[in-house]
């Protein structure tokens, strides 16, 4: 079955970490008939870690869909930056070993268990066409004053500092477009709770 991107919103962990009152904004979208889609990075969402019962309810009724690309152990094979606590973990063979010193490890583990119970493994869903992240334009770099090779964290900080969050929304849409397409999503959630229509260039 080919999933249509209309009505499917890709959730980005950096956006959810920066968003004010994210559960209320997600509830508004769910009530509007949208389906929220996230890969295995669901374990790195602080509002889910703090509201596991709410997340379980949404997973049960299909309002939120987890389409895993990696197993938990595969996620931590490399250095991993956790948006939910703004800390990095060193490469490890075991997920539990990697996160044992994080302050929110218990919340991460609760979401991990929900992911393993309700999420679709890589073998259970058919990926759409992936495309590489789109780079910032020279004009955007000039406005923000960021160098070539700036990280997404650097770009977000520069957008906040200069008051140009619209540049972050545009850049982040290009960054996530390929992932969203892979997960059959036509929309990306922005930090202000609004949507970017990825089907429009």
Backbone as a chain_set.jsonl record, in Angstrom:
{"seq": "XXXXXXXXXXXXXXXXXXXXXXXXXXXXXXXXXXXXXXXXXXXXXXXXXXXXXXXXXXXXXXXXXXXXXXXXXXXXXXXXXXXXXXXXXXXXXXXXXXXXXXXXXXXXXXXXXXXXXXXXXXXXXXXXXXXXXXXXXXXXXXXXXXXXXXXXXXXXXXXXXXXXXXXXXXXXXXXXXXXXXXXXXXXXXXXXXXXXXXXXX", "coords": {"N": [[0.844, -1.195, 0.0], [0.581, 2.169, -0.893], [1.329, 4.994, 0.894], [-0.288, 8.098, 1.2], [1.055, 11.39, 1.283], [-0.471, 13.517, 2.178], [-1.789, 14.934, 5.047], [-0.035, 13.7, 6.786], [2.402, 14.299, 9.153], [5.77, 15.01, 9.644], [7.778, 14.585, 12.489], [10.319, 16.349, 14.066], [13.04, 15.989, 16.211], [14.622, 18.131, 17.193], [13.005, 20.352, 16.74], [10.786, 19.721, 18.399], [12.064, 19.817, 20.869], [12.583, 22.512, 21.146], [10.137, 23.71, 21.139], [7.457, 25.474, 22.661], [5.127, 24.323, 25.052], [4.541, 21.708, 23.8], [2.818, 19.394, 23.78], [0.205, 20.393, 23.783], [0.146, 21.64, 21.299], [0.557, 19.45, 19.619], [-1.739, 17.983, 20.215], [-3.671, 19.673, 19.113], [-3.14, 19.395, 16.38], [-3.643, 16.662, 16.045], [-6.382, 16.589, 16.658], [-7.192, 17.972, 14.483], [-7.131, 16.091, 12.547], [-4.73, 15.149, 11.56], [-1.997, 12.836, 11.091], [0.736, 12.025, 13.06], [4.118, 11.446, 12.512], [7.069, 9.707, 13.322], [10.486, 8.65, 13.459], [12.747, 6.229, 15.02], [13.926, 8.075, 16.661], [12.075, 8.971, 18.387], [12.543, 8.272, 21.012], [14.044, 10.316, 21.967], [12.577, 12.556, 22.7], [11.602, 14.98, 24.824], [9.057, 15.802, 25.782], [7.541, 13.546, 25.329], [8.833, 11.739, 26.967], [8.113, 12.79, 29.418], [5.419, 12.451, 29.394], [4.381, 9.689, 29.169], [2.0, 8.156, 29.292], [0.156, 9.604, 27.786], [1.447, 9.466, 25.288], [1.342, 6.707, 24.864], [-1.439, 6.369, 24.573], [-1.901, 7.78, 22.167], [-0.389, 6.282, 20.388], [-1.765, 3.895, 20.497], [-4.229, 4.568, 19.344], [-3.459, 5.298, 16.843], [-2.839, 7.91, 16.173], [-0.28, 8.85, 16.449], [2.493, 7.596, 14.758], [5.15, 5.377, 14.811], [7.908, 4.799, 12.891], [10.442, 2.827, 12.707], [13.903, 3.135, 11.961], [16.25, 2.272, 12.892], [17.376, -0.079, 15.384], [17.238, 0.275, 18.993], [19.843, -0.334, 20.053], [21.417, -0.033, 17.759], [21.221, 2.691, 17.388], [22.957, 3.874, 19.197], [25.495, 3.218, 18.462], [27.209, 5.057, 17.464], [28.503, 8.297, 18.462], [25.974, 10.108, 20.067], [23.813, 12.835, 20.032], [21.638, 14.077, 22.394], [18.721, 15.684, 22.109], [16.778, 15.982, 24.009], [17.979, 16.354, 26.464], [20.171, 17.822, 25.966], [22.733, 16.713, 25.867], [25.534, 14.577, 25.017], [26.094, 11.132, 24.179], [28.608, 8.628, 24.364], [29.922, 6.289, 21.899], [28.46, 3.038, 22.08], [27.789, -0.448, 22.69], [25.436, -1.292, 23.741], [22.193, -0.066, 24.307], [21.138, 0.624, 26.858], [23.495, 0.835, 28.369], [24.648, 3.049, 27.147], [22.99, 5.207, 27.848], [22.964, 5.353, 30.6], [24.021, 7.301, 32.329], [22.668, 9.608, 31.788], [20.542, 12.326, 32.772], [17.822, 12.002, 32.307], [17.338, 9.329, 31.883], [15.439, 7.451, 32.737], [13.004, 8.333, 31.676], [13.629, 8.133, 28.975], [13.882, 5.348, 28.752], [11.238, 4.543, 29.263], [9.911, 5.526, 26.999], [11.284, 4.122, 25.078], [10.402, 1.49, 25.577], [7.713, 1.748, 24.835], [8.07, 2.322, 22.141], [9.16, -0.095, 21.198], [7.001, -1.715, 21.629], [4.825, -0.641, 20.18], [5.842, 0.499, 17.853], [6.732, 0.383, 14.33], [8.913, -1.921, 12.961], [11.893, -1.793, 10.903], [11.459, -3.627, 8.916], [8.757, -3.69, 8.652], [7.607, -1.558, 7.385], [7.386, 0.329, 4.359], [9.859, 2.217, 2.982], [9.775, 5.533, 1.573], [11.033, 7.582, -1.138], [14.248, 8.727, -0.454], [16.016, 11.785, -0.081], [18.995, 13.768, -0.109], [19.906, 16.085, 2.565], [19.133, 19.542, 2.061], [21.347, 22.231, 1.369], [22.022, 25.375, 3.099], [21.237, 28.549, 1.621], [23.499, 30.899, 0.057], [22.72, 33.483, 0.577], [21.146, 33.2, 2.887], [23.113, 32.329, 4.692], [24.695, 34.598, 4.784], [22.964, 36.517, 5.906], [22.618, 35.429, 8.452], [25.206, 35.223, 9.312], [26.742, 32.919, 9.508], [29.275, 30.394, 9.175], [30.467, 28.299, 6.404], [29.681, 24.893, 6.765], [28.456, 25.076, 9.213], [26.714, 23.744, 11.993], [23.415, 22.315, 12.531], [22.561, 23.04, 15.041], [24.139, 25.313, 15.466], [23.069, 26.949, 13.48], [20.414, 27.239, 14.315], [20.847, 28.647, 16.709], [21.919, 31.019, 15.653], [19.746, 31.952, 14.177], [17.923, 32.47, 16.233], [19.348, 34.503, 17.576], [19.516, 36.544, 15.671], [16.897, 36.967, 15.153], [15.619, 35.763, 13.035], [13.77, 33.512, 12.61], [12.269, 32.514, 10.576], [14.072, 31.823, 8.662], [15.237, 29.6, 9.803], [13.04, 27.835, 9.753], [12.74, 27.506, 6.98], [15.28, 26.47, 6.245], [15.298, 24.157, 7.853], [13.21, 22.724, 6.786], [14.283, 22.021, 4.308], [16.388, 20.495, 5.259], [15.083, 18.343, 6.453], [13.453, 17.326, 4.464], [14.034, 15.029, 2.889], [13.972, 12.964, 4.789], [11.323, 13.178, 5.643], [9.974, 12.563, 3.267], [10.841, 9.957, 2.978], [9.436, 8.804, 5.022], [6.904, 9.074, 4.132], [5.584, 11.563, 4.472], [3.921, 14.681, 4.116], [4.184, 17.063, 5.369], [5.973, 19.227, 7.647], [6.517, 19.843, 11.046], [6.841, 23.001, 12.551], [8.761, 25.08, 14.867], [7.09, 27.01, 15.981], [4.686, 25.745, 15.993], [3.266, 25.782, 13.671], [2.807, 24.538, 10.272], [5.023, 23.398, 7.693], [4.535, 23.023, 4.329], [5.75, 20.474, 2.632], [5.379, 19.63, 0.126], [5.338, 21.726, -1.499], [7.652, 23.694, -3.205]], "CA": [[0.0, 0.0, 0.0], [1.324, 3.423, -0.938], [0.736, 5.993, 1.784], [-0.313, 9.449, 0.658], [1.663, 12.304, 2.25], [-1.437, 14.472, 2.708], [-2.266, 14.634, 6.397], [1.01, 13.077, 7.607], [3.36, 15.317, 9.587], [7.018, 14.464, 10.179], [8.207, 15.226, 13.73], [11.768, 16.495, 14.2], [13.336, 16.088, 17.646], [15.116, 19.467, 17.537], [11.825, 21.22, 16.78], [10.011, 19.41, 19.606], [12.839, 20.251, 22.034], [12.535, 23.978, 21.215], [8.749, 24.161, 21.104], [6.749, 25.722, 23.914], [3.886, 23.577, 25.243], [4.4, 20.858, 22.612], [1.695, 18.456, 23.822], [-0.996, 21.128, 23.366], [0.224, 21.85, 19.848], [0.348, 18.147, 18.98], [-3.156, 17.654, 20.374], [-4.422, 20.481, 18.148], [-2.96, 18.775, 15.068], [-4.347, 15.376, 16.068], [-7.816, 16.886, 16.572], [-7.419, 18.434, 13.119], [-7.161, 14.937, 11.653], [-3.403, 14.793, 11.064], [-1.243, 11.729, 11.685], [2.089, 12.45, 13.382], [5.027, 10.339, 12.197], [8.418, 9.918, 13.837], [11.275, 7.411, 13.472], [13.199, 5.764, 16.339], [14.331, 9.233, 17.486], [11.003, 9.207, 19.352], [13.085, 8.099, 22.365], [14.765, 11.536, 22.321], [11.62, 13.658, 22.78], [11.385, 15.204, 26.256], [7.628, 15.854, 26.143], [7.068, 12.163, 25.355], [9.418, 11.139, 28.173], [7.368, 13.294, 30.581], [3.991, 12.112, 29.249], [4.33, 8.376, 28.505], [0.632, 7.655, 29.172], [-0.418, 10.294, 26.631], [2.06, 8.889, 24.092], [0.775, 5.356, 24.682], [-2.799, 6.506, 24.048], [-1.83, 8.199, 20.759], [0.116, 5.137, 19.623], [-2.828, 2.892, 20.434], [-5.294, 4.963, 18.423], [-2.889, 5.558, 15.531], [-2.594, 9.34, 15.933], [1.176, 8.922, 16.285], [3.039, 6.372, 14.172], [6.609, 5.259, 14.884], [8.49, 3.954, 11.849], [11.84, 2.709, 13.103], [14.947, 2.928, 10.961], [17.304, 1.561, 13.622], [17.058, -0.601, 16.703], [17.872, 1.11, 20.019], [21.284, -0.587, 20.133], [22.061, 0.553, 16.584], [21.225, 4.148, 17.535], [24.048, 4.355, 20.052], [26.792, 2.721, 17.979], [28.03, 6.257, 17.272], [28.184, 9.397, 19.377], [24.587, 10.539, 19.841], [23.426, 14.045, 20.77], [20.263, 13.961, 22.869], [18.031, 16.972, 22.177], [15.917, 16.007, 25.194], [18.734, 16.795, 27.647], [21.304, 18.614, 25.472], [23.975, 16.017, 26.2], [25.933, 13.539, 24.065], [26.591, 9.869, 24.714], [29.698, 8.039, 23.6], [29.529, 5.038, 21.241], [28.293, 1.892, 22.973], [27.16, -1.606, 22.061], [24.138, -1.53, 24.372], [21.434, 1.165, 24.519], [21.057, 0.936, 28.293], [24.814, 1.285, 28.816], [24.917, 4.375, 26.593], [22.206, 6.281, 28.467], [22.851, 5.155, 32.055], [24.402, 8.489, 33.088], [21.856, 10.759, 31.412], [19.594, 12.654, 33.844], [16.456, 11.596, 31.934], [17.422, 7.956, 31.378], [14.223, 6.7, 33.038], [12.021, 8.73, 30.678], [14.056, 7.544, 27.708], [13.571, 3.922, 28.791], [9.79, 4.367, 29.143], [9.542, 5.724, 25.591], [11.857, 2.987, 24.326], [9.51, 0.337, 25.711], [6.538, 2.021, 24.011], [8.494, 2.195, 20.751], [9.307, -1.512, 20.864], [5.681, -2.355, 21.68], [3.875, -0.112, 19.193], [6.491, 0.98, 16.642], [6.946, -0.524, 13.205], [10.322, -2.177, 12.703], [12.298, -1.443, 9.534], [10.919, -4.628, 7.992], [7.295, -3.623, 8.649], [7.089, -0.42, 6.616], [8.086, 0.499, 3.086], [10.346, 3.597, 2.887], [9.654, 6.293, 0.345], [12.287, 8.043, -1.748], [15.057, 9.626, 0.374], [16.917, 12.714, -0.76], [19.964, 14.347, 0.819], [19.542, 17.4, 3.1], [19.432, 20.676, 1.2], [22.192, 23.197, 2.073], [21.56, 26.759, 3.196], [21.647, 29.405, 0.517], [24.531, 31.877, 0.417], [22.03, 34.656, 1.144], [20.78, 32.879, 4.272], [24.354, 32.325, 5.492], [25.132, 35.992, 4.943], [22.059, 37.169, 6.86], [22.852, 34.882, 9.79], [26.616, 35.33, 9.675], [27.282, 31.606, 9.871], [30.256, 29.917, 8.187], [30.229, 27.013, 5.758], [29.88, 23.794, 7.702], [27.764, 25.31, 10.489], [25.79, 22.665, 12.35], [22.023, 22.741, 12.681], [22.499, 23.722, 16.334], [24.699, 26.647, 15.228], [22.126, 27.716, 12.66], [19.278, 27.583, 15.174], [21.295, 29.705, 17.616], [22.065, 32.247, 14.866], [18.397, 32.41, 13.848], [17.379, 33.076, 17.46], [20.102, 35.722, 17.874], [19.206, 37.576, 14.682], [15.455, 37.127, 15.034], [15.187, 35.274, 11.722], [13.339, 32.126, 12.737], [11.724, 32.058, 9.288], [15.178, 31.179, 7.949], [15.381, 28.251, 10.351], [11.947, 27.01, 9.228], [13.052, 27.199, 5.589], [16.449, 25.577, 6.24], [14.949, 22.885, 8.476], [12.384, 21.994, 5.819], [15.214, 21.419, 3.354], [17.176, 19.49, 5.977], [14.253, 17.178, 6.781], [12.581, 16.935, 3.363], [14.297, 13.649, 2.488], [13.473, 12.07, 5.837], [9.866, 13.226, 5.605], [9.562, 11.798, 2.083], [11.11, 8.555, 3.283], [8.374, 8.354, 5.927], [5.624, 9.351, 3.462], [4.958, 12.727, 5.089], [3.868, 15.866, 3.276], [4.325, 18.273, 6.181], [6.948, 19.259, 8.741], [6.104, 20.716, 12.148], [7.788, 24.065, 12.889], [8.886, 25.374, 16.292], [5.939, 27.805, 16.43], [3.486, 24.932, 15.935], [2.702, 25.818, 12.333], [3.283, 23.485, 9.383], [5.6, 23.673, 6.381], [4.063, 22.084, 3.309], [6.938, 20.008, 1.918], [5.02, 19.33, -1.259], [5.543, 22.962, -2.25], [9.063, 24.099, -3.187]], "C": [[0.88, 1.246, 0.0], [0.611, 4.453, -0.071], [0.797, 7.365, 1.123], [0.222, 10.424, 1.7], [0.684, 13.311, 2.842], [-1.896, 14.041, 4.099], [-1.25, 13.956, 7.288], [2.104, 14.105, 7.881], [4.599, 14.649, 10.169], [7.439, 15.276, 11.399], [9.723, 15.177, 13.853], [12.093, 16.733, 15.67], [13.841, 17.469, 18.05], [13.957, 20.449, 17.654], [11.032, 20.981, 18.063], [10.728, 19.861, 20.868], [12.74, 21.763, 22.234], [11.126, 24.527, 21.381], [8.18, 24.398, 22.496], [5.442, 24.95, 23.937], [3.606, 22.617, 24.084], [3.19, 19.934, 22.628], [0.413, 19.144, 23.365], [-1.009, 21.327, 21.858], [0.007, 20.538, 19.099], [-1.108, 17.713, 19.077], [-4.01, 18.409, 19.354], [-4.344, 19.852, 16.751], [-3.71, 17.439, 14.97], [-5.852, 15.59, 15.936], [-8.179, 17.394, 15.182], [-7.377, 17.31, 12.091], [-5.816, 14.522, 11.091], [-2.872, 13.554, 11.776], [0.192, 12.198, 11.868], [3.026, 11.262, 13.246], [6.426, 10.68, 12.68], [9.192, 8.601, 13.756], [11.694, 7.036, 14.887], [13.725, 6.883, 17.223], [13.217, 9.645, 18.446], [11.516, 9.105, 20.786], [13.762, 9.365, 22.88], [13.838, 12.755, 22.38], [11.2, 13.844, 24.239], [9.903, 15.204, 26.625], [7.003, 14.461, 26.127], [7.588, 11.447, 26.603], [8.646, 11.556, 29.423], [5.894, 12.902, 30.548], [3.821, 10.746, 28.57], [2.916, 7.834, 28.351], [-0.058, 8.291, 27.971], [0.123, 9.7, 25.34], [1.483, 7.508, 23.815], [-0.625, 5.434, 24.074], [-2.786, 6.871, 22.565], [-1.321, 7.06, 19.863], [-0.971, 4.076, 19.454], [-3.902, 3.272, 19.428], [-4.779, 5.38, 17.049], [-2.661, 7.023, 15.199], [-1.106, 9.632, 15.757], [1.652, 7.569, 15.783], [4.565, 6.432, 14.279], [7.059, 4.29, 13.8], [9.999, 3.902, 12.091], [12.748, 2.496, 11.902], [16.1, 2.135, 11.566], [16.713, 0.942, 14.878], [17.689, 0.334, 17.742], [19.388, 0.907, 20.105], [22.026, 0.019, 18.945], [22.16, 2.075, 16.698], [22.458, 4.662, 18.259], [25.41, 3.807, 19.639], [27.774, 3.864, 17.734], [27.687, 7.268, 18.352], [26.801, 9.927, 19.037], [24.304, 11.763, 20.694], [21.942, 13.956, 21.103], [19.649, 15.348, 23.013], [17.233, 17.105, 23.47], [16.646, 16.422, 26.464], [19.982, 17.583, 27.28], [22.652, 18.032, 25.892], [24.261, 14.96, 25.135], [26.342, 12.284, 24.808], [27.659, 9.328, 23.78], [29.239, 6.721, 22.968], [29.487, 3.872, 22.235], [27.622, 0.764, 22.196], [25.729, -1.81, 22.546], [23.46, -0.195, 24.678], [21.424, 1.571, 25.985], [22.393, 1.434, 28.834], [25.089, 2.711, 28.354], [24.23, 5.472, 27.398], [22.232, 6.274, 29.997], [23.192, 6.391, 32.873], [23.627, 9.742, 32.688], [20.829, 11.049, 32.507], [18.171, 12.184, 33.563], [16.397, 10.158, 31.428], [16.127, 7.181, 31.611], [13.108, 7.04, 32.05], [12.34, 8.143, 29.317], [13.663, 6.067, 27.656], [12.07, 3.659, 28.658], [9.349, 4.513, 27.685], [10.09, 4.588, 24.731], [10.935, 1.776, 24.399], [8.245, 0.52, 24.882], [6.87, 1.868, 22.524], [8.571, 0.722, 20.348], [7.952, -2.228, 20.844], [4.793, -1.924, 20.508], [4.516, 0.312, 17.87], [6.615, -0.085, 15.566], [8.444, -0.698, 12.999], [10.627, -1.857, 11.242], [11.698, -2.388, 8.503], [9.402, -4.496, 7.804], [6.727, -2.415, 7.901], [7.974, -0.208, 5.394], [8.551, 1.938, 2.944], [10.038, 4.228, 1.534], [11.022, 6.728, -0.145], [13.01, 9.028, -0.83], [15.867, 10.545, -0.523], [17.811, 13.352, 0.297], [19.469, 15.698, 1.351], [19.977, 18.526, 2.159], [20.278, 21.7, 1.974], [21.518, 24.565, 2.19], [21.995, 27.526, 1.959], [22.726, 30.368, 1.0], [23.898, 33.105, 1.06], [21.649, 34.412, 2.598], [22.006, 32.889, 5.176], [24.819, 33.741, 5.781], [24.274, 36.721, 5.971], [22.36, 36.715, 8.284], [24.288, 35.045, 10.259], [27.207, 34.01, 10.111], [28.244, 31.137, 8.789], [29.774, 28.666, 7.47], [30.495, 25.916, 6.789], [29.232, 24.0, 9.059], [26.79, 24.168, 10.748], [24.371, 23.211, 12.467], [21.829, 23.465, 14.011], [23.03, 25.151, 16.199], [23.701, 27.529, 14.483], [20.912, 28.132, 13.474], [19.653, 28.732, 16.107], [21.397, 31.043, 16.879], [20.7, 32.816, 14.49], [17.731, 33.068, 15.055], [18.027, 34.432, 17.72], [19.707, 36.86, 16.941], [17.709, 37.813, 14.518], [14.897, 36.66, 13.703], [14.795, 33.797, 11.809], [12.724, 31.598, 11.444], [12.812, 31.392, 8.449], [15.38, 29.763, 8.478], [14.291, 27.336, 9.807], [12.246, 26.575, 7.794], [14.204, 26.2, 5.497], [16.069, 24.197, 6.769], [14.051, 22.046, 7.569], [13.271, 21.311, 4.783], [16.033, 20.308, 3.981], [16.372, 18.194, 6.145], [13.423, 16.641, 5.621], [12.766, 15.456, 2.98], [13.803, 12.642, 3.506], [11.952, 12.011, 5.81], [9.334, 12.411, 4.425], [9.748, 10.305, 2.319], [9.988, 7.965, 4.143], [6.982, 8.737, 5.41], [4.861, 10.505, 4.116], [5.004, 13.929, 4.142], [4.101, 17.152, 4.024], [5.416, 18.095, 7.24], [6.44, 20.236, 9.788], [7.211, 21.712, 12.451], [7.761, 24.357, 14.387], [7.687, 26.157, 16.821], [4.623, 27.032, 16.371], [2.788, 24.948, 14.597], [3.339, 24.726, 11.471], [3.957, 24.065, 8.148], [5.129, 22.586, 5.43], [5.26, 21.688, 2.448], [6.647, 19.65, 0.465], [5.124, 20.565, -2.162], [6.999, 23.373, -2.127], [9.139, 25.62, -3.21]], "O": [[1.811, 1.36, 0.798], [-0.566, 4.746, -0.28], [1.821, 7.742, 0.553], [-0.114, 10.307, 2.878], [0.96, 13.9, 3.887], [-2.34, 12.909, 4.292], [-1.556, 13.657, 8.443], [2.658, 14.701, 6.958], [4.498, 13.822, 11.075], [7.456, 16.506, 11.356], [10.334, 14.113, 13.759], [11.481, 17.591, 16.307], [13.522, 17.939, 19.142], [13.93, 21.28, 18.561], [10.649, 21.935, 18.74], [10.079, 20.248, 21.841], [12.805, 22.243, 23.365], [10.952, 25.695, 21.729], [8.406, 23.601, 23.406], [4.722, 24.925, 22.939], [2.551, 22.7, 23.454], [2.587, 19.709, 21.578], [-0.383, 18.548, 22.639], [-2.052, 21.199, 21.217], [-0.654, 20.518, 18.061], [-1.653, 17.141, 18.132], [-4.956, 17.853, 18.797], [-5.341, 19.783, 16.033], [-4.327, 17.131, 13.95], [-6.523, 14.869, 15.197], [-9.324, 17.268, 14.748], [-7.565, 17.55, 10.898], [-5.752, 13.64, 10.235], [-3.248, 13.262, 12.912], [0.8, 12.714, 10.93], [2.764, 10.193, 13.798], [6.913, 11.793, 12.479], [8.608, 7.537, 13.966], [11.07, 7.474, 15.853], [13.951, 6.67, 18.414], [13.396, 10.572, 19.236], [10.993, 9.77, 21.68], [14.029, 9.488, 24.075], [14.283, 13.875, 22.131], [10.533, 12.987, 24.818], [9.527, 14.666, 27.666], [6.031, 14.218, 26.842], [6.876, 10.651, 27.216], [8.532, 10.783, 30.374], [5.199, 13.008, 31.559], [3.19, 10.653, 27.517], [2.639, 7.122, 27.385], [-0.768, 7.617, 27.226], [-0.635, 9.454, 24.402], [1.171, 7.176, 22.672], [-0.961, 4.664, 23.173], [-3.575, 6.332, 21.789], [-1.769, 6.902, 18.728], [-1.081, 3.443, 18.404], [-4.432, 2.406, 18.732], [-5.563, 5.77, 16.185], [-2.324, 7.351, 14.061], [-0.72, 10.538, 15.018], [1.265, 6.527, 16.311], [5.186, 7.419, 13.884], [6.66, 3.125, 13.781], [10.731, 4.821, 11.723], [12.411, 1.779, 10.96], [16.826, 1.428, 10.868], [15.677, 1.384, 15.374], [18.585, 1.106, 17.404], [20.134, 1.88, 20.219], [23.136, 0.527, 19.1], [23.089, 2.677, 16.159], [22.947, 5.755, 17.97], [26.377, 3.921, 20.393], [28.991, 3.683, 17.785], [26.699, 7.112, 19.071], [26.488, 10.168, 17.871], [24.518, 11.756, 21.906], [21.101, 13.783, 20.22], [20.005, 16.1, 23.92], [17.034, 18.212, 23.969], [16.005, 16.804, 27.443], [20.76, 17.97, 28.152], [23.585, 18.762, 26.226], [23.353, 14.504, 24.439], [26.867, 12.347, 25.92], [27.618, 9.541, 22.569], [28.283, 6.105, 23.439], [30.35, 3.738, 23.103], [26.973, 0.996, 21.176], [24.91, -2.419, 21.858], [24.082, 0.704, 25.243], [21.674, 2.73, 26.315], [22.428, 2.345, 29.661], [25.694, 3.496, 29.084], [24.804, 6.54, 27.612], [21.583, 7.111, 30.624], [22.71, 6.531, 33.998], [23.903, 10.827, 33.201], [20.299, 10.117, 33.112], [17.393, 11.987, 34.497], [15.518, 9.806, 30.642], [15.749, 6.347, 30.789], [12.355, 6.162, 31.63], [11.446, 7.709, 28.591], [13.17, 5.59, 26.634], [11.661, 2.684, 28.026], [8.528, 3.74, 27.193], [9.445, 4.149, 23.779], [10.71, 1.107, 23.39], [7.75, -0.439, 24.289], [6.064, 1.355, 21.747], [8.097, 0.343, 19.277], [7.775, -3.218, 20.134], [4.093, -2.747, 19.918], [3.816, 0.468, 16.869], [6.604, -1.284, 15.845], [9.168, 0.29, 12.875], [9.711, -1.673, 10.44], [11.457, -2.002, 7.359], [8.83, -5.113, 6.907], [5.51, -2.264, 7.794], [9.162, -0.53, 5.406], [7.71, 2.825, 2.796], [10.038, 3.561, 0.5], [12.047, 6.288, 0.377], [12.443, 10.058, -0.465], [16.343, 10.142, -1.584], [17.426, 13.463, 1.46], [18.702, 16.383, 0.675], [21.044, 18.469, 1.547], [19.958, 22.008, 3.122], [20.567, 24.866, 1.469], [22.999, 27.192, 1.329], [22.855, 30.623, 2.197], [24.467, 33.698, 1.976], [21.803, 35.294, 3.443], [21.951, 33.397, 6.296], [25.278, 34.046, 6.881], [24.795, 37.457, 6.809], [22.357, 37.524, 9.212], [24.562, 35.01, 11.458], [28.076, 33.972, 10.982], [28.053, 31.446, 7.613], [28.791, 28.047, 7.877], [31.429, 26.013, 7.585], [29.429, 23.192, 9.967], [26.125, 23.687, 9.831], [24.161, 24.423, 12.498], [21.028, 24.396, 14.102], [22.449, 26.088, 16.747], [23.516, 28.7, 14.814], [20.43, 29.256, 13.338], [18.881, 29.675, 16.28], [21.007, 32.08, 17.416], [20.518, 34.033, 14.485], [17.059, 34.091, 14.923], [17.339, 35.399, 18.046], [19.579, 38.006, 17.372], [17.295, 38.745, 13.828], [13.828, 37.103, 13.284], [15.406, 32.943, 11.168], [12.661, 30.387, 11.232], [12.53, 30.514, 7.633], [15.657, 28.839, 7.713], [14.567, 26.194, 9.438], [12.031, 25.418, 7.434], [14.123, 25.211, 4.769], [16.471, 23.182, 6.201], [14.118, 20.817, 7.577], [13.037, 20.157, 4.423], [16.338, 19.305, 3.335], [16.907, 17.096, 5.999], [12.758, 15.616, 5.763], [11.793, 14.73, 2.775], [13.277, 11.59, 3.143], [11.36, 10.939, 5.937], [8.366, 11.663, 4.563], [8.918, 9.492, 1.912], [9.636, 6.793, 4.012], [6.007, 8.724, 6.162], [3.645, 10.434, 4.293], [6.002, 14.159, 3.459], [4.208, 18.218, 3.418], [5.732, 16.983, 7.662], [5.985, 21.33, 9.455], [8.374, 21.335, 12.594], [6.845, 23.931, 15.09], [7.304, 25.992, 17.979], [3.564, 27.587, 16.662], [1.822, 24.213, 14.393], [4.293, 24.072, 11.891], [3.527, 25.09, 7.618], [5.299, 21.394, 5.685], [5.728, 22.479, 1.628], [7.561, 19.4, -0.321], [5.019, 20.482, -3.385], [7.529, 23.394, -1.016], [10.234, 26.184, -3.2]]}, "num_chains": 1, "name": "protein.A"}
